[in-house]
């Protein structure tokens, strides 16, 4: 199944019943698929007039307790940042998908990882974060989409899935695992219309003395809990590795093939793949650092995740970086040359 189509069907199987989006390459297969499937399952599909409209429609649907999603690609996600900040502040569960393309500006439609900062640091205003998943196979796109809807409801937070043009357009074998849909309490939503309950108020404006500070402190407690319970990563061959490659998404796919080849040739090299970009697996990287190990961060940008890797390492190991910006894709042989220079 194609990556974009797998994501769309996984969202439906995870209980998504509201989708609003606006066309932009390379994610157009998602709204196209949703336009057909949502009416079949009793859901609502809306092609919004803009990305700004789409994210605010998601806000409205989420406030009604419905599992809601929007998808776009890099410039479109930029237009949604105000709405994502509002969703986080109102604590409205929702899923936002960014099938990244080259930037800045309109850029091009090739695969990129230039939106890392935007995704993990909070692209809108204020001290908010969103849970960010970075799949690297079509199977993981399926699995993490189901998880995204569950965690959005569990923590009452927006969740972002960060893929790219390659992962969205490629096709791979897929096992359609069934999702266990947990019915979380949504008495906070407009869905709960019990007369004795009184009015339901969902807002992002907090002008009373100390109200906004109290909200931010409560949100931070939630983010700390997410960091404790939701951090995910995959480590391959890192126990004896002298050089550890850190990569996510498409970069990790390319890196893994090179790491396996060099391992077979007798080199002590490993791969560390963050699956959650926020919360970032800082503790796991820190515990791996030291004892002569070195790190190389591979990214399809000019150096973004490498900052979090350096913070996690905390000076215990050397950290190097290699990247390609603006839709440029490195080849396995290119990566192998970079790694061999560090290994020899």
C-alpha positions as CSV (number, residue, x, y, z in Angstrom):
1,X,0.0,0.0,0.0
2,X,1.2,3.5,-0.7
3,X,2.3,5.5,2.4
4,X,-0.3,8.3,2.0
5,X,-3.1,5.8,1.4
6,X,-2.0,3.7,4.4
7,X,-2.1,6.7,6.6
8,X,-5.6,7.7,5.5
9,X,-7.0,4.2,5.9
10,X,-5.3,3.8,9.3
11,X,-6.9,7.1,10.5
12,X,-10.3,5.7,9.5
13,X,-9.7,2.4,11.3
14,X,-8.6,4.4,14.3
15,X,-11.9,6.2,14.5
16,X,-11.3,9.4,12.6
17,X,-14.7,10.7,11.6
18,X,-13.9,14.3,10.6
19,X,-11.3,15.3,8.0
20,X,-10.7,18.8,6.6
21,X,-7.8,19.5,4.2
22,X,-6.6,21.5,1.3
23,X,-4.7,20.1,-1.7
24,X,-0.9,20.4,-1.8
25,X,1.7,18.0,-3.3
26,X,3.0,15.5,-2.1
27,X,0.1,14.6,0.2
28,X,-2.8,14.9,-2.2
29,X,-3.5,11.1,-2.1
30,X,-4.7,11.5,1.5
31,X,-7.6,14.0,0.9
32,X,-8.5,12.2,-2.3
33,X,-8.8,8.9,-0.4
34,X,-10.6,10.5,2.5
35,X,-13.2,12.1,0.1
36,X,-14.2,8.6,-0.9
37,X,-13.9,6.7,2.3
38,X,-15.3,9.1,4.9
39,X,-18.9,9.1,3.6
40,X,-18.7,5.2,3.5
41,X,-18.0,5.1,7.3
42,X,-20.4,7.9,8.2
43,X,-17.8,10.5,8.6
44,X,-17.4,14.0,7.2
45,X,-14.9,15.1,4.6
46,X,-14.5,18.8,3.8
47,X,-12.1,20.3,1.2
48,X,-11.5,23.5,3.0
49,X,-10.9,26.8,1.1
50,X,-7.5,27.1,2.7
51,X,-5.1,25.5,5.3
52,X,-6.2,28.1,7.8
53,X,-9.8,27.1,7.4
54,X,-8.9,23.4,7.6
55,X,-7.1,23.7,11.0
56,X,-9.9,25.7,12.5
57,X,-12.5,23.2,11.2
58,X,-10.5,20.6,13.1
59,X,-10.6,22.8,16.2
60,X,-14.4,22.9,16.0
61,X,-14.8,19.1,15.4
62,X,-12.4,18.3,18.2
63,X,-14.3,20.5,20.5
64,X,-17.4,18.4,19.8
65,X,-15.5,15.3,20.9
66,X,-15.0,13.9,17.4
67,X,-11.7,12.3,16.3
68,X,-10.5,14.8,13.7
69,X,-7.5,15.1,11.4
70,X,-6.0,17.4,8.8
71,X,-3.0,16.8,6.5
72,X,-0.8,19.0,4.4
73,X,2.8,19.6,3.3
74,X,5.3,22.1,4.6
75,X,4.0,25.5,3.4
76,X,0.5,24.4,4.3
77,X,1.6,23.4,7.8
78,X,3.2,26.8,8.2
79,X,-0.2,28.4,7.6
80,X,-1.7,26.2,10.3
81,X,0.6,27.2,13.1
82,X,-1.7,29.6,14.8
83,X,-4.5,27.0,14.8
84,X,-2.2,24.4,16.2
85,X,-1.2,26.8,19.1
86,X,-4.9,27.3,19.7
87,X,-5.6,23.5,19.7
88,X,-2.8,23.0,22.2
89,X,-4.0,25.8,24.5
90,X,-7.6,24.5,24.4
91,X,-6.3,21.0,25.0
92,X,-8.2,19.6,22.0
93,X,-7.1,16.2,20.8
94,X,-6.4,16.2,17.1
95,X,-4.0,14.7,14.5
96,X,-2.0,16.8,12.1
97,X,0.1,15.2,9.3
98,X,3.0,16.9,7.6
99,X,4.2,15.1,4.4
100,X,7.3,17.3,4.2
101,X,8.6,18.8,1.0
102,X,11.6,21.1,0.3
103,X,11.7,24.6,1.6
104,X,11.9,27.4,2.6
105,X,9.1,29.1,0.8
106,X,7.2,27.1,-1.8
107,X,10.5,25.3,-2.3
108,X,9.8,22.1,-4.3
109,X,7.9,18.8,-4.0
110,X,10.9,16.6,-3.1
111,X,11.4,14.9,0.2
112,X,12.9,17.0,3.0
113,X,13.3,17.0,6.8
114,X,13.5,20.8,7.0
115,X,10.4,21.1,9.3
116,X,12.0,19.4,12.3
117,X,12.4,22.7,14.3
118,X,8.8,23.7,13.4
119,X,7.4,20.4,14.6
120,X,9.3,19.8,17.8
121,X,9.8,23.3,19.1
122,X,6.3,24.6,18.6
123,X,5.8,26.4,15.3
124,X,3.2,28.8,16.7
125,X,3.4,31.2,19.6
126,X,3.6,30.3,23.3
127,X,5.1,27.6,25.5
128,X,3.3,24.6,23.9
129,X,4.5,21.3,22.4
130,X,2.9,18.6,20.4
131,X,3.7,14.9,20.4
132,X,5.6,14.2,17.2
133,X,5.9,10.8,15.5
134,X,8.5,10.1,12.8
135,X,7.7,6.8,11.0
136,X,10.3,5.3,8.5
137,X,8.2,2.5,6.8
138,X,4.7,2.2,5.5
139,X,4.0,-0.3,8.3
140,X,5.1,2.2,10.9
141,X,3.0,4.9,9.2
142,X,0.0,2.6,9.8
143,X,0.9,1.7,13.4
144,X,1.8,5.2,14.5
145,X,-1.3,6.7,13.0
146,X,-3.5,4.5,15.2
147,X,-1.3,5.4,18.2
148,X,-1.5,9.1,17.4
149,X,-5.3,9.2,17.7
150,X,-5.2,7.2,20.9
151,X,-2.5,9.5,22.5
152,X,-4.3,12.6,21.3
153,X,-7.3,11.6,23.3
154,X,-5.3,10.3,26.3
155,X,-3.4,13.5,26.7
156,X,-5.9,15.9,25.2
157,X,-3.3,17.3,22.8
158,X,-2.6,17.8,19.1
159,X,-0.3,15.0,17.7
160,X,1.8,15.5,14.6
161,X,2.9,12.7,12.2
162,X,6.0,13.8,10.3
163,X,6.6,11.9,7.0
164,X,8.0,13.2,3.7
165,X,7.5,12.9,0.0
166,X,9.3,9.6,-0.3
167,X,7.5,7.9,2.6
168,X,4.2,9.3,1.4
169,X,4.6,8.2,-2.3
170,X,6.3,4.8,-1.8
171,X,4.5,1.5,-1.6
172,X,5.4,-1.4,0.6
173,X,3.8,-4.6,2.0
174,X,1.5,-3.8,4.9
175,X,-0.2,-5.8,7.6
176,X,-3.3,-3.9,8.6
177,X,-3.2,-4.4,12.3
178,X,-6.5,-3.7,14.1
179,X,-6.5,-0.9,16.6
180,X,-8.0,-1.1,20.0
181,X,-10.1,2.1,20.3
182,X,-10.3,3.3,23.9
183,X,-13.3,5.4,24.7
184,X,-11.8,8.2,26.8
185,X,-13.8,10.6,29.0
186,X,-14.9,13.6,26.9
187,X,-17.2,15.3,29.4
188,X,-15.2,18.4,28.7
189,X,-16.5,18.5,25.1
190,X,-19.7,19.8,23.5
191,X,-20.6,16.2,23.0
192,X,-21.7,16.0,26.6
193,X,-25.1,17.8,26.6
194,X,-26.5,16.8,30.0
195,X,-28.9,19.6,31.1
196,X,-27.7,19.4,34.7
197,X,-24.1,19.9,33.7
198,X,-24.4,23.5,32.7
199,X,-22.5,25.3,29.9
200,X,-19.4,23.8,28.4
201,X,-16.7,26.4,27.8
202,X,-13.6,25.8,25.6
203,X,-11.4,28.8,25.2
204,X,-7.8,30.0,24.7
205,X,-8.2,33.5,26.1
206,X,-7.2,33.7,29.8
207,X,-7.1,37.3,31.0
208,X,-7.6,36.8,34.8
209,X,-4.7,37.4,37.1
210,X,-2.4,34.3,37.0
211,X,-4.8,32.3,34.9
212,X,-2.6,31.9,31.9
213,X,0.5,31.1,34.0
214,X,-1.5,28.4,35.8
215,X,-2.6,26.9,32.4
216,X,1.0,26.9,31.1
217,X,2.2,25.2,34.3
218,X,-0.5,22.5,33.9
219,X,0.4,22.0,30.2
220,X,4.1,21.6,31.2
221,X,3.1,18.9,33.7
222,X,1.4,17.1,30.8
223,X,4.4,17.5,28.6
224,X,6.7,16.1,31.3
225,X,4.4,13.1,31.7
226,X,4.5,12.5,27.9
227,X,8.3,12.7,28.1
228,X,8.3,10.1,30.8
229,X,5.8,7.7,29.2
230,X,5.8,8.3,25.5
231,X,9.4,8.5,24.4
232,X,10.1,5.9,21.6
233,X,13.3,5.0,19.8
234,X,15.0,2.1,18.1
235,X,18.7,1.2,18.6
236,X,20.5,-1.2,16.3
237,X,24.0,-2.5,16.9
238,X,24.8,0.3,19.4
239,X,26.2,-1.9,22.2
240,X,29.7,-2.2,20.8
241,X,29.5,0.6,18.3
242,X,32.3,3.1,18.1
243,X,30.3,5.3,15.8
244,X,26.6,5.7,16.1
245,X,24.5,7.2,13.3
246,X,21.4,9.1,14.5
247,X,18.7,9.5,11.9
248,X,14.9,9.5,11.5
249,X,12.4,8.8,8.7
250,X,13.8,8.5,5.2
251,X,17.3,9.3,6.4
252,X,17.2,6.3,8.8
253,X,16.2,4.0,5.9
254,X,19.2,5.0,3.9
255,X,21.5,4.9,6.9
256,X,20.4,1.4,8.0
257,X,21.4,-0.1,4.7
258,X,24.9,1.4,5.0
259,X,25.3,0.5,8.6
260,X,24.4,-3.2,7.9
261,X,26.9,-3.2,5.0
262,X,29.7,-1.8,7.2
263,X,28.9,-4.1,10.1
264,X,29.2,-7.1,7.7
265,X,32.7,-5.7,6.8
266,X,33.7,-5.7,10.4
267,X,33.2,-2.0,11.4
268,X,31.8,-1.2,14.8
269,X,29.0,1.0,13.8
270,X,25.3,1.3,15.0
271,X,22.1,3.2,14.3
272,X,20.0,5.1,16.8
273,X,16.5,6.1,15.4
274,X,14.2,8.5,17.3
275,X,10.6,7.5,16.7
276,X,9.2,10.3,18.8
277,X,10.9,13.6,17.8
278,X,9.1,15.2,20.7
279,X,9.5,14.0,23.4
280,X,13.1,13.4,22.1
281,X,14.9,10.3,23.5
282,X,17.5,12.4,25.2
283,X,18.1,10.1,28.1
284,X,18.7,7.1,25.9
285,X,21.3,9.0,23.8
286,X,23.0,10.4,26.9
287,X,23.3,6.9,28.4
288,X,24.8,5.6,25.2
289,X,27.4,8.4,25.0
290,X,30.8,8.3,26.4
291,X,33.3,5.4,26.5
292,X,34.9,6.4,23.2
293,X,31.7,6.5,21.2
294,X,31.1,9.1,18.6
295,X,27.8,10.2,16.9
296,X,27.0,11.3,13.3
297,X,23.6,12.9,12.7
298,X,22.1,12.4,9.2
299,X,19.3,14.7,8.2
300,X,17.7,16.0,5.0
301,X,18.3,19.6,6.1
302,X,21.3,21.7,7.2
303,X,21.3,20.7,10.8
304,X,18.3,20.7,13.1
305,X,17.9,17.4,15.1
306,X,21.7,17.6,15.6
307,X,21.1,20.3,18.2
308,X,19.0,18.0,20.3
309,X,21.6,15.2,19.9
310,X,24.3,17.5,21.1
311,X,22.2,18.6,24.1
312,X,21.5,14.9,24.9
313,X,25.1,13.9,24.6
314,X,26.1,16.7,27.0
315,X,29.7,16.8,25.9
316,X,30.4,13.1,26.6
317,X,31.0,12.3,23.0
318,X,31.9,14.0,19.7
319,X,28.9,14.8,17.5
320,X,29.2,15.2,13.7
321,X,26.6,16.2,11.2
322,X,26.0,15.5,7.5
323,X,22.9,16.7,5.6
324,X,21.4,17.6,2.3
325,X,18.9,20.6,2.1
326,X,16.0,21.5,-0.2
327,X,15.0,18.1,-1.4
328,X,18.5,16.8,-2.1
329,X,18.7,13.1,-1.3
330,X,21.9,11.4,-0.3
331,X,22.9,8.0,-1.7
332,X,24.1,5.0,0.3
333,X,27.5,5.3,-1.3
334,X,27.7,8.9,-0.3
335,X,26.9,8.1,3.3
336,X,29.3,5.2,3.3
337,X,32.1,7.6,2.3
338,X,31.2,10.0,5.1
339,X,31.1,7.1,7.6
340,X,34.4,5.6,6.5
341,X,36.2,8.9,6.9
342,X,35.1,8.9,10.6
343,X,35.8,5.2,11.1
344,X,39.3,5.0,9.6
